[in-house]
Amino acid sequence: MSQRHPNASLSTLASIRSGFPFRERIKHVNTGDVRVLQIRDLRLNPVLKATNLPLITSPKGRAKFLEPGDIVIPARGEHYHAVNFTLSEPTLASSQLLTLRVTSDTVLPGYLCWALNQPKTQHTLRNESRGTNMPLLTRQSLSMVKVPVPPLATQQKIIDLQQLWEQEQQLTQQLLNNRESMLKGMFKQLLRQTGTPVNPPAPHGEQE
């Protein structure tokens, strides 16, 4: 028989805080000294890269920066995919994000991020959100969500397997991109051999 592991509320495993409440629209500043992580970054980039995040001048007041090992999750919308923050540059999360920082020695950050992304937990998060047009996941609702907590050795094995899977996905996507580029080149070459214009002329009155 498989061994069942105890469930624990997130409030007993991690601290949860909201992102920084920017009062103005976030605009990139070349001379900035702080990166900003926004909800769209979690949706567009499965792997966070500092160069993809805008730079701003460090805001006044008490700004709590993200730390490697923090878990970031959207607070709005219908998808609550959690991301393990690993960047070393000073970075602020926007107010549309919630940040979890592990406070218990019974759970590893990488495992907790994995547990949050499991279908059962994602279903719970959607049920806990409030609103119809733009559902909102509050700190209180998130804190009451429970996840299984197996032994640390098991957690580490899960983390290792997840990392292998993500690496395979990245390699597969890279191979597909390379294959697509090669095929596009072959298509153009075939068209040139038959004298067919590679790029069709623009409609009358328009410029290419």
N, CA, C and O of each residue as an XYZ file, in Angstrom:
832
protein
N       0.838     -1.196      0.000
C       0.000      0.000      0.000
C       0.880      1.256      0.000
O       1.922      1.292      0.655
N       0.448      2.286     -0.744
C       1.206      3.530     -0.787
C       1.023      4.296      0.516
O      -0.057      4.305      1.106
N       2.092      4.932      0.949
C       2.055      5.678      2.197
C       1.457      7.053      1.976
O       1.816      7.752      1.028
N       0.542      7.439      2.856
C      -0.080      8.753      2.758
C       0.692      9.732      3.632
O       1.088      9.417      4.754
N       0.892     10.928      3.088
C       1.648     11.940      3.808
C       0.698     13.013      4.334
O      -0.326     13.294      3.712
N       1.030     13.608      5.466
C       0.149     14.627      6.046
C       0.066     15.866      5.165
O       1.028     16.235      4.491
N      -1.097     16.495      5.186
C      -1.280     17.761      4.486
C      -1.026     18.909      5.452
O      -1.304     18.805      6.646
N      -0.498     19.994      4.924
C      -0.225     21.165      5.753
C      -0.708     22.415      5.036
O      -0.572     22.529      3.817
N      -1.269     23.346      5.785
C      -1.697     24.619      5.211
C      -0.477     25.443      4.832
O       0.564     25.368      5.486
N      -0.614     26.225      3.777
C       0.509     27.056      3.345
C       0.925     28.044      4.429
O       2.090     28.437      4.502
N      -0.027     28.443      5.270
C       0.293     29.395      6.340
C       1.287     28.822      7.336
O       1.983     29.578      8.014
N       1.367     27.489      7.438
C       2.307     26.854      8.360
C       3.641     26.533      7.687
O       4.590     26.106      8.344
N       3.703     26.741      6.384
C       4.911     26.397      5.631
C       5.667     27.611      5.114
O       6.881     27.554      4.918
N       4.952     28.710      4.892
C       5.592     29.869      4.267
C       4.892     31.160      4.664
O       3.717     31.166      5.029
N       5.642     32.250      4.585
C       5.030     33.574      4.725
C       4.502     33.984      3.355
O       5.072     33.616      2.327
N       3.423     34.740      3.345
C       2.794     35.151      2.089
C       2.610     36.661      2.113
O       2.066     37.213      3.069
N       3.062     37.317      1.068
C       2.893     38.771      1.002
C       2.516     39.188     -0.416
O       2.787     38.481     -1.387
N       1.893     40.343     -0.506
C       1.521     40.910     -1.800
C       2.703     41.656     -2.391
O       3.645     42.019     -1.685
N       2.640     41.882     -3.704
C       3.708     42.596     -4.381
C       3.671     44.087     -4.097
O       2.794     44.578     -3.387
N       4.639     44.800     -4.662
C       4.773     46.234     -4.417
C       3.695     47.001     -5.187
O       3.502     46.761     -6.379
N       2.986     47.928     -4.514
C       1.900     48.679     -5.168
C       2.425     49.891     -5.947
O       2.462     51.002     -5.418
N       2.819     49.681     -7.172
C       3.287     50.796     -7.997
C       2.115     51.736     -8.291
O       1.021     51.286     -8.630
N       2.352     53.025     -8.159
C       1.294     54.011     -8.375
C       1.209     54.462     -9.828
O       0.186     54.994    -10.260
N       2.277     54.249    -10.573
C       2.303     54.651    -11.969
C       2.614     53.449    -12.845
O       3.065     52.405    -12.373
N       2.360     53.628    -14.135
C       2.653     52.566    -15.086
C       4.153     52.280    -15.101
O       4.970     53.199    -15.065
N       4.497     51.017    -15.153
C       5.901     50.617    -15.126
C       6.524     50.841    -16.499
O       6.074     50.278    -17.497
N       7.568     51.672    -16.537
C       8.275     51.960    -17.781
C       9.751     51.636    -17.612
O      10.352     51.913    -16.574
N      10.318     51.043    -18.652
C      11.732     50.668    -18.603
C      12.621     51.908    -18.574
O      12.416     52.852    -19.337
N      13.609     51.890    -17.684
C      14.587     52.975    -17.562
C      15.975     52.359    -17.728
O      16.382     51.504    -16.942
N      16.691     52.801    -18.750
C      18.003     52.203    -19.036
C      18.969     52.310    -17.862
O      19.816     51.440    -17.660
N      18.831     53.388    -17.090
C      19.738     53.600    -15.960
C      19.165     53.051    -14.651
O      19.701     53.325    -13.577
N      18.087     52.284    -14.736
C      17.456     51.752    -13.533
C      18.340     50.756    -12.803
O      19.298     50.225    -13.364
N      18.002     50.511    -11.545
C      18.803     49.598    -10.729
C      17.984     48.457    -10.137
O      18.498     47.661     -9.351
N      16.704     48.378    -10.518
C      15.824     47.340     -9.974
C      14.979     46.749    -11.104
O      14.442     47.485    -11.932
N      14.866     45.436    -11.136
C      13.990     44.760    -12.093
C      12.584     44.659    -11.509
O      12.399     44.677    -10.292
N      11.593     44.551    -12.403
C      10.207     44.397    -11.964
C       9.622     43.143    -12.598
O       9.684     42.960    -13.814
N       9.057     42.289    -11.764
C       8.401     41.070    -12.227
C       6.899     41.306    -12.227
O       6.316     41.629    -11.192
N       6.269     41.144    -13.399
C       4.842     41.372    -13.541
C       4.130     40.074    -13.901
O       4.765     39.078    -14.250
N       2.814     40.101    -13.813
C       2.033     38.891    -14.031
C       2.215     38.360    -15.448
O       2.194     37.148    -15.662
N       2.393     39.254    -16.415
C       2.560     38.812    -17.799
C       3.872     38.064    -17.997
O       3.981     37.220    -18.886
N       4.871     38.373    -17.165
C       6.159     37.688    -17.283
C       6.029     36.209    -16.934
O       6.718     35.367    -17.510
N       5.146     35.898    -15.993
C       4.941     34.504    -15.614
C       4.220     33.741    -16.710
O       4.410     32.535    -16.863
N       3.389     34.448    -17.477
C       2.611     33.791    -18.524
C       3.401     33.647    -19.820
O       3.245     32.660    -20.540
N       4.251     34.632    -20.117
C       4.969     34.625    -21.387
C       6.290     33.878    -21.315
O       6.743     33.320    -22.315
N       6.912     33.861    -20.145
C       8.246     33.277    -20.023
C       8.263     32.205    -18.942
O       8.354     32.520    -17.756
N       8.174     30.924    -19.350
C       8.209     29.859    -18.347
C       9.513     29.827    -17.565
O       9.545     29.369    -16.423
N      10.604     30.319    -18.185
C      11.891     30.411    -17.500
C      12.236     31.889    -17.357
O      12.417     32.585    -18.356
N      12.327     32.367    -16.126
C      12.583     33.784    -15.891
C      14.013     34.150    -16.255
O      14.957     33.450    -15.890
N      14.164     35.263    -16.984
C      15.472     35.807    -17.318
C      15.463     37.291    -16.981
O      14.514     38.006    -17.303
N      16.524     37.744    -16.331
C      16.589     39.139    -15.902
C      16.460     40.090    -17.081
O      15.841     41.148    -16.961
N      17.040     39.722    -18.225
C      17.016     40.614    -19.387
C      15.611     40.798    -19.958
O      15.379     41.726    -20.732
N      14.676     39.929    -19.587
C      13.296     40.062    -20.064
C      12.454     40.967    -19.169
O      11.321     41.302    -19.514
N      13.003     41.363    -18.026
C      12.251     42.170    -17.070
C      12.671     43.635    -17.168
O      13.860     43.922    -17.309
N      11.715     44.567    -17.096
C      12.058     45.989    -17.195
C      12.857     46.474    -15.992
O      12.724     45.959    -14.882
N      13.686     47.476    -16.245
C      14.456     48.136    -15.193
C      13.745     49.413    -14.775
O      13.190     50.122    -15.614
N      13.761     49.707    -13.481
C      13.223     50.967    -12.975
C      14.183     51.516    -11.927
O      15.087     50.822    -11.462
N      13.968     52.767    -11.569
C      14.719     53.348    -10.458
C      14.101     52.870     -9.156
O      12.879     52.880     -9.006
N      14.920     52.462     -8.232
C      14.423     51.905     -6.969
C      13.419     52.850     -6.323
O      13.742     54.014     -6.086
N      12.201     52.375     -6.029
C      11.166     53.244     -5.459
C      11.463     53.618     -4.010
O      12.198     52.925     -3.305
N      10.874     54.725     -3.591
C      11.033     55.154     -2.207
C      10.126     54.316     -1.309
O       9.129     53.756     -1.764
N      10.477     54.240     -0.058
C       9.667     53.470      0.874
C      10.235     52.084      1.104
O      11.308     51.743      0.606
N       9.506     51.300      1.861
C       9.949     49.952      2.203
C       9.565     48.977      1.092
O       8.436     48.491      1.032
N      10.504     48.712      0.242
C      10.282     47.773     -0.853
C      10.949     46.444     -0.508
O      12.157     46.393     -0.278
N      10.171     45.384     -0.474
C      10.698     44.063     -0.148
C      11.055     43.335     -1.440
O      10.184     42.977     -2.233
N      12.349     43.125     -1.632
C      12.824     42.498     -2.854
C      12.655     40.978     -2.789
O      12.648     40.372     -1.718
N      12.520     40.399     -3.966
C      12.453     38.946     -4.061
C      13.825     38.348     -3.770
O      14.855     38.976     -4.017
N      13.825     37.137     -3.247
C      15.060     36.416     -2.973
C      15.022     35.066     -3.678
O      13.951     34.483     -3.843
N      16.195     34.560     -4.098
C      16.220     33.219     -4.699
C      15.576     32.201     -3.755
O      15.892     32.156     -2.567
N      14.683     31.397     -4.293
C      13.951     30.439     -3.474
C      12.530     30.877     -3.193
O      11.702     30.064     -2.782
N      12.230     32.165     -3.410
C      10.850     32.633     -3.267
C       9.983     32.007     -4.358
O      10.468     31.672     -5.439
N       8.712     31.858     -4.060
C       7.756     31.324     -5.028
C       6.763     32.429     -5.358
O       6.159     33.022     -4.465
N       6.603     32.697     -6.641
C       5.726     33.775     -7.092
C       4.530     33.171     -7.813
O       4.676     32.267     -8.636
N       3.339     33.686     -7.490
C       2.114     33.150     -8.069
C       1.173     34.305     -8.406
O       1.078     35.254     -7.629
N       0.475     34.252     -9.543
C      -0.459     35.329     -9.897
C      -1.573     35.462     -8.861
O      -2.047     34.470     -8.309
N      -1.978     36.696     -8.610
C      -3.089     36.948     -7.695
C      -4.370     37.255     -8.459
O      -5.441     37.349     -7.859
N      -4.270     37.412     -9.770
C      -5.438     37.716    -10.596
C      -5.478     36.808    -11.820
O      -4.453     36.312    -12.286
N      -6.691     36.606    -12.324
C      -6.852     35.802    -13.523
C      -7.394     34.419    -13.217
O      -7.859     34.147    -12.110
N      -7.326     33.554    -14.209
C      -7.864     32.202    -14.072
C      -6.773     31.142    -14.009
O      -7.061     29.957    -13.840
N      -5.527     31.566    -14.146
C      -4.416     30.622    -14.111
C      -3.457     31.031    -12.994
O      -3.070     32.195    -12.886
N      -3.083     30.059    -12.170
C      -2.268     30.353    -10.991
C      -0.987     29.521    -10.980
O      -0.633     28.896     -9.980
N      -0.310     29.534    -12.118
C       0.935     28.776    -12.234
C       2.021     29.435    -11.388
O       2.337     30.610    -11.575
N       2.584     28.676    -10.465
C       3.624     29.189     -9.573
C       4.994     29.048    -10.225
O       5.249     28.099    -10.967
N       5.872     30.009     -9.934
C       7.229     30.016    -10.493
C       8.232     30.173     -9.357
O       8.049     30.994     -8.458
N       9.284     29.381     -9.413
C      10.351     29.460     -8.419
C      11.328     30.555     -8.843
O      11.962     30.445     -9.893
N      11.453     31.598     -8.044
C      12.323     32.723     -8.385
C      13.778     32.349     -8.123
O      14.124     31.895     -7.032
N      14.632     32.544     -9.138
C      16.034     32.134     -9.014
C      17.017     33.243     -9.375
O      18.227     33.021     -9.330
N      16.531     34.430     -9.731
C      17.420     35.496    -10.185
C      18.161     36.131     -9.014
O      17.667     36.159     -7.887
N      19.360     36.640     -9.307
C      20.172     37.269     -8.264
C      20.066     38.792     -8.283
O      20.433     39.445     -7.306
N      19.569     39.368     -9.384
C      19.449     40.826     -9.467
C      18.313     41.325     -8.576
O      17.321     40.619     -8.393
N      18.443     42.546     -8.014
C      17.356     43.120     -7.207
C      16.071     43.190     -8.029
O      16.038     43.809     -9.092
N      15.020     42.554     -7.530
C      13.767     42.461     -8.282
C      12.581     42.652     -7.351
O      12.545     42.114     -6.245
N      11.609     43.432     -7.821
C      10.363     43.635     -7.095
C       9.228     42.939     -7.833
O       9.168     42.969     -9.062
N       8.334     42.315     -7.082
C       7.125     41.742     -7.668
C       6.039     42.809     -7.655
O       5.916     43.557     -6.685
N       5.257     42.886     -8.716
C       4.171     43.865     -8.775
C       3.021     43.417     -7.883
O       3.008     42.288     -7.393
N       2.056     44.308     -7.677
C       0.950     44.034     -6.757
C      -0.001     42.962     -7.271
O      -0.852     42.490     -6.517
N       0.120     42.569     -8.531
C      -0.732     41.513     -9.071
C      -0.159     40.117     -8.809
O      -0.660     39.117     -9.322
N       0.890     40.076     -8.008
C       1.529     38.808     -7.674
C       1.553     38.605     -6.167
O       1.578     39.563     -5.394
N       1.547     37.345     -5.766
C       1.738     36.966     -4.369
C       3.062     36.218     -4.258
O       3.418     35.433     -5.137
N       3.781     36.468     -3.179
C       5.082     35.835     -2.973
C       5.061     34.971     -1.726
O       4.639     35.410     -0.656
N       5.518     33.741     -1.876
C       5.650     32.829     -0.743
C       7.129     32.634     -0.441
O       7.935     32.419     -1.346
N       7.474     32.711      0.828
C       8.847     32.458      1.269
C       8.799     31.384      2.352
O       8.197     31.581      3.407
N       9.431     30.261      2.084
C       9.370     29.115      2.992
C       9.921     29.485      4.368
O      10.999     30.067      4.483
N       9.164     29.136      5.403
C       9.576     29.404      6.787
C       9.692     28.120      7.602
O      10.128     28.151      8.753
N       9.307     26.998      7.014
C       9.341     25.717      7.719
C      10.496     24.863      7.206
O      10.817     24.885      6.018
N      11.115     24.114      8.111
C      12.208     23.227      7.700
C      11.694     21.871      7.237
O      12.477     20.944      7.025
N      10.373     21.755      7.080
C       9.797     20.485      6.629
C       9.512     20.467      5.134
O       9.065     19.452      4.598
N       9.769     21.587      4.456
C       9.447     21.650      3.035
C      10.539     22.406      2.282
O      11.108     23.370      2.793
N      10.824     21.953      1.058
C      11.798     22.601      0.189
C      11.071     23.528     -0.782
O       9.999     23.174     -1.274
N      11.629     24.711     -1.070
C      10.964     25.653     -1.979
C      10.618     25.038     -3.336
O       9.522     25.244     -3.856
N      11.552     24.288     -3.898
C      11.296     23.677     -5.201
C      10.135     22.708     -5.168
O       9.346     22.643     -6.111
N      10.026     21.953     -4.084
C       8.906     21.020     -3.958
C       7.594     21.773     -3.782
O       6.585     21.415     -4.388
N       7.605     22.816     -2.952
C       6.376     23.570     -2.712
C       5.867     24.188     -4.009
O       4.661     24.216     -4.255
N       6.777     24.681     -4.835
C       6.385     25.231     -6.131
C       5.755     24.142     -6.996
O       4.737     24.372     -7.648
N       6.361     22.966     -6.999
C       5.816     21.835     -7.757
C       4.429     21.466     -7.250
O       3.517     21.235     -8.045
N       4.264     21.409     -5.925
C       2.984     21.027     -5.337
C       1.884     22.022     -5.701
O       0.741     21.630     -5.936
N       2.229     23.304     -5.746
C       1.237     24.323     -6.099
C       0.763     24.178     -7.543
O      -0.361     24.558     -7.870
N       1.608     23.634     -8.398
C       1.264     23.518     -9.816
C       0.571     22.207    -10.172
O       0.249     21.976    -11.338
N       0.341     21.359     -9.193
C      -0.353     20.108     -9.473
C      -1.838     20.364     -9.728
O      -2.419     21.268     -9.128
N      -2.461     19.573    -10.618
C      -3.859     19.816    -11.011
C      -4.823     19.962     -9.834
O      -5.693     20.833     -9.853
N      -4.676     19.122     -8.816
C      -5.594     19.195     -7.676
C      -5.461     20.529     -6.946
O      -6.462     21.141     -6.574
N      -4.212     20.978     -6.742
C      -3.995     22.253     -6.061
C      -4.460     23.415     -6.918
O      -5.049     24.366     -6.405
N      -4.201     23.351     -8.223
C      -4.654     24.407     -9.123
C      -6.174     24.519     -9.112
O      -6.721     25.621     -9.158
N      -6.851     23.383     -9.051
C      -8.317     23.390     -8.968
C      -8.771     24.074     -7.678
O      -9.734     24.840     -7.679
N      -8.071     23.790     -6.583
C      -8.399     24.424     -5.302
C      -8.191     25.929     -5.368
O      -9.011     26.695     -4.861
N      -7.097     26.354     -5.990
C      -6.805     27.787     -6.101
C      -7.889     28.503     -6.900
O      -8.302     29.607     -6.542
N      -8.345     27.881     -7.972
C      -9.412     28.505     -8.771
C     -10.701     28.607     -7.967
O     -11.433     29.589     -8.086
N     -10.979     27.601     -7.155
C     -12.184     27.636     -6.327
C     -12.087     28.690     -5.227
O     -13.098     29.252     -4.805
N     -10.867     28.955     -4.766
C     -10.666     29.925     -3.690
C     -10.662     31.366     -4.190
O     -10.788     32.297     -3.395
N     -10.518     31.557     -5.497
C     -10.474     32.914     -6.046
C     -11.859     33.543     -6.000
O     -12.872     32.844     -5.983
N     -11.889     34.876     -5.981
C     -13.136     35.624     -5.874
C     -13.326     36.504     -7.110
O     -12.360     37.018     -7.673
N     -14.598     36.671     -7.527
C     -14.891     37.527     -8.665
C     -15.175     36.717     -9.912
O     -14.892     35.520     -9.964
N     -15.740     37.378    -10.923
C     -16.107     36.698    -12.164
C     -15.288     37.191    -13.350
O     -14.644     36.396    -14.034
N     -15.310     38.512    -13.599
C     -14.578     39.047    -14.748
C     -13.070     38.879    -14.590
O     -12.386     38.455    -15.522
N     -12.557     39.209    -13.414
C     -11.132     39.087    -13.131
C     -10.968     38.487    -11.737
O     -10.813     39.222    -10.762
N     -11.000     37.151    -11.635
C     -10.914     36.498    -10.322
C      -9.683     36.947     -9.540
O      -8.616     37.171    -10.112
N      -9.848     37.075     -8.227
C      -8.776     37.533     -7.347
C      -8.476     36.459     -6.309
O      -9.376     35.959     -5.633
N      -7.203     36.113     -6.193
C      -6.749     35.171     -5.171
C      -6.114     35.982     -4.048
O      -5.077     36.613     -4.249
N      -6.723     35.969     -2.877
C      -6.235     36.775     -1.762
C      -5.182     36.020     -0.954
O      -5.052     34.800     -1.054
N      -4.441     36.774     -0.157
C      -3.435     36.163      0.721
C      -4.102     35.197      1.691
O      -3.581     34.113      1.950
N      -5.253     35.591      2.226
C      -5.941     34.746      3.199
C      -6.387     33.428      2.573
O      -6.226     32.360      3.163
N      -6.952     33.521      1.362
C      -7.403     32.302      0.688
C      -6.230     31.379      0.384
O      -6.319     30.165      0.564
N      -5.125     31.970     -0.080
C      -3.951     31.168     -0.405
C      -3.368     30.512      0.843
O      -2.898     29.376      0.788
N      -3.397     31.216      1.953
C      -2.799     30.695      3.187
C      -3.513     29.452      3.700
O      -2.915     28.648      4.415
N      -4.785     29.286      3.344
C      -5.561     28.146      3.836
C      -5.462     26.918      2.939
O      -5.932     25.842      3.308
N      -4.855     27.070      1.766
C      -4.699     25.939      0.851
C      -3.728     24.926      1.452
O      -2.692     25.295      2.005
N      -4.075     23.651      1.336
C      -3.242     22.595      1.905
C      -2.539     21.803      0.809
O      -3.089     21.577     -0.269
N      -1.313     21.388      1.108
C      -0.533     20.558      0.189
C       0.076     19.402      0.980
O       0.339     19.548      2.174
N       0.304     18.253      0.334
C       0.947     17.127      1.024
C       2.416     17.429      1.288
O       3.082     18.074      0.478
N       2.913     16.962      2.422
C       4.312     17.208      2.795
C       5.001     15.868      3.071
O       4.974     15.378      4.200
N       5.615     15.279      2.048
C       6.348     14.028      2.234
C       7.711     14.296      2.869
O       8.065     15.457      3.074
N       8.483     13.262      3.185
C       9.834     13.459      3.731
C      10.703     14.275      2.773
O      10.468     14.284      1.565
N      11.699     14.951      3.318
C      12.562     15.814      2.515
C      13.261     15.045      1.393
O      13.456     15.576      0.300
N      13.634     13.799      1.667
C      14.306     13.003      0.637
C      13.389     12.789     -0.561
O      13.834     12.840     -1.708
N      12.117     12.551     -0.295
C      11.142     12.382     -1.380
C      10.943     13.691     -2.128
O      10.839     13.704     -3.355
N      10.890     14.785     -1.390
C      10.743     16.092     -2.023
C      11.892     16.364     -2.992
O      11.677     16.860     -4.098
N      13.120     16.035     -2.566
C      14.283     16.284     -3.416
C      14.233     15.437     -4.679
O      14.623     15.902     -5.750
N      13.762     14.209     -4.570
C      13.636     13.348     -5.748
C      12.632     13.941     -6.737
O      12.847     13.903     -7.948
N      11.543     14.485     -6.216
C      10.536     15.115     -7.074
C      11.125     16.333     -7.774
O      10.884     16.549     -8.962
N      11.896     17.127     -7.038
C      12.541     18.308     -7.623
C      13.478     17.898     -8.754
O      13.471     18.511     -9.822
N      14.281     16.866     -8.522
C      15.239     16.406     -9.534
C      14.524     15.930    -10.795
O      14.945     16.245    -11.908
N      13.444     15.173    -10.619
C      12.684     14.681    -11.772
C      12.037     15.836    -12.536
O      12.017     15.839    -13.767
N      11.512     16.810    -11.807
C      10.883     17.962    -12.450
C      11.900     18.758    -13.257
O      11.598     19.215    -14.359
N      13.102     18.926    -12.716
C      14.147     19.656    -13.433
C      14.552     18.923    -14.709
O      14.776     19.554    -15.742
N      14.647     17.604    -14.644
C      14.966     16.822    -15.841
C      13.888     16.988    -16.905
O      14.184     17.135    -18.090
N      12.639     16.960    -16.465
C      11.519     17.111    -17.393
C      11.546     18.486    -18.058
O      11.317     18.596    -19.262
N      11.823     19.528    -17.284
C      11.878     20.880    -17.836
C      13.030     21.022    -18.825
O      12.890     21.690    -19.850
N      14.171     20.396    -18.525
C      15.305     20.441    -19.447
C      14.968     19.743    -20.758
O      15.335     20.220    -21.832
N      14.265     18.608    -20.672
C      13.858     17.894    -21.877
C      12.893     18.735    -22.708
O      12.974     18.751    -23.936
N      11.984     19.429    -22.035
C      11.045     20.297    -22.745
C      11.776     21.408    -23.488
O      11.454     21.708    -24.638
N      12.758     22.017    -22.833
C      13.514     23.099    -23.462
C      14.295     22.595    -24.669
O      14.336     23.259    -25.705
N      14.918     21.420    -24.539
C      15.676     20.851    -25.654
C      14.756     20.504    -26.818
O      15.089     20.744    -27.979
N      13.597     19.938    -26.495
C      12.634     19.587    -27.542
C      12.155     20.824    -28.284
O      12.049     20.815    -29.510
N      11.865     21.892    -27.540
C      11.408     23.127    -28.163
C      12.497     23.739    -29.031
O      12.217     24.279    -30.101
N      13.739     23.654    -28.568
C      14.855     24.181    -29.356
C      15.018     23.407    -30.658
O      15.271     23.997    -31.709
N      14.873     22.084    -30.588
C      14.959     21.259    -31.791
C      13.838     21.598    -32.769
O      14.063     21.661    -33.977
N      12.632     21.814    -32.248
C      11.501     22.176    -33.105
C      11.733     23.525    -33.778
O      11.425     23.700    -34.957
N      12.280     24.482    -33.017
C      12.560     25.800    -33.591
C      13.610     25.704    -34.694
O      13.484     26.342    -35.739
N      14.655     24.896    -34.451
C      15.694     24.721    -35.466
C      15.132     24.050    -36.714
O      15.475     24.418    -37.838
N      14.271     23.067    -36.504
C      13.651     22.360    -37.626
C      12.768     23.298    -38.438
O      12.754     23.240    -39.668
N      12.038     24.156    -37.752
C      11.167     25.111    -38.440
C      11.985     26.077    -39.292
O      11.617     26.366    -40.430
N      13.095     26.575    -38.744
C      13.950     27.493    -39.496
C      14.526     26.810    -40.733
O      14.605     27.415    -41.802
N      14.929     25.547    -40.583
C      15.494     24.814    -41.706
C      14.453     24.603    -42.804
O      14.756     24.755    -43.988
N      13.228     24.253    -42.413
C      12.168     24.026    -43.393
C      11.807     25.311    -44.126
O      11.557     25.286    -45.331
N      11.777     26.427    -43.415
C      11.478     27.702    -44.067
C      12.519     28.019    -45.134
O      12.192     28.510    -46.214
N      13.785     27.727    -44.811
C      14.840     27.943    -45.792
C      14.675     27.050    -47.004
O      14.914     27.484    -48.131
N      14.267     25.801    -46.789
C      14.053     24.867    -47.894
C      12.878     25.312    -48.762
O      12.936     25.211    -49.987
N      11.822     25.802    -48.133
C      10.659     26.277    -48.887
C      11.055     27.436    -49.807
O      10.677     27.466    -50.978
N      11.817     28.386    -49.265
C      12.244     29.539    -50.060
C      13.127     29.107    -51.223
O      13.012     29.636    -52.329
N      14.012     28.139    -50.969
C      14.905     27.664    -52.019
C      14.124     27.008    -53.148
O      14.440     27.208    -54.321
N      13.104     26.226    -52.802
C      12.273     25.575    -53.820
C      11.532     26.607    -54.665
O      11.409     26.448    -55.879
N      11.042     27.659    -54.024
C      10.333     28.703    -54.758
C      11.279     29.446    -55.701
O      10.912     29.764    -56.832
N      12.495     29.720    -55.233
C      13.468     30.420    -56.078
C      13.829     29.587    -57.306
O      14.011     30.130    -58.396
N      13.933     28.274    -57.132
C      14.304     27.399    -58.245
C      13.260     27.400    -59.355
O      13.583     27.146    -60.515
N      12.008     27.685    -59.001
C      10.935     27.711    -60.002
C      10.610     29.127    -60.454
O       9.681     29.335    -61.235
N      11.376     30.107    -59.963
C      11.139     31.489    -60.351
C       9.951     32.126    -59.672
O       9.503     33.197    -60.082
N       9.430     31.488    -58.639
C       8.284     32.032    -57.911
C       8.764     33.049    -56.889
O       9.691     32.767    -56.129
N       8.143     34.243    -56.857
C       8.557     35.245    -55.865
C       8.441     34.689    -54.451
O       7.415     34.123    -54.074
N       9.498     34.856    -53.683
C       9.480     34.368    -52.305
C       8.535     35.195    -51.457
O       7.767     34.660    -50.658
N       8.601     36.529    -51.643
C       7.706     37.437    -50.925
C       6.730     38.035    -51.918
O       7.154     38.775    -52.805
N       5.430     37.747    -51.807
C       4.454     38.286    -52.759
C       4.429     39.802    -52.702
O       4.644     40.382    -51.638
N       4.168     40.459    -53.840
C       4.134     41.927    -53.856
C       3.040     42.465    -52.954
O       2.001     41.833    -52.765
N       3.290     43.648    -52.399
C       2.304     44.271    -51.520
C       1.112     44.734    -52.332
O       1.271     45.089    -53.500
N      -0.094     44.741    -51.743
C      -1.280     45.232    -52.454
C      -1.078     46.649    -52.943
O      -0.270     47.398    -52.394
N      -1.824     47.019    -53.992
C      -1.698     48.345    -54.598
C      -1.926     49.430    -53.554
O      -2.894     49.399    -52.794
N      -1.010     50.386    -53.540
C      -1.157     51.500    -52.609
C      -0.446     51.279    -51.296
O      -0.382     52.190    -50.471
N       0.104     50.058    -51.075
C       0.813     49.781    -49.840
C       2.289     49.589    -50.138
O       2.666     49.205    -51.245
N       3.110     49.856    -49.155
C       4.541     49.678    -49.288
C       4.988     48.531    -48.419
O       4.440     48.306    -47.340
N       5.995     47.797    -48.893
C       6.525     46.692    -48.111
C       7.344     47.222    -46.956
O       7.882     46.441    -46.170
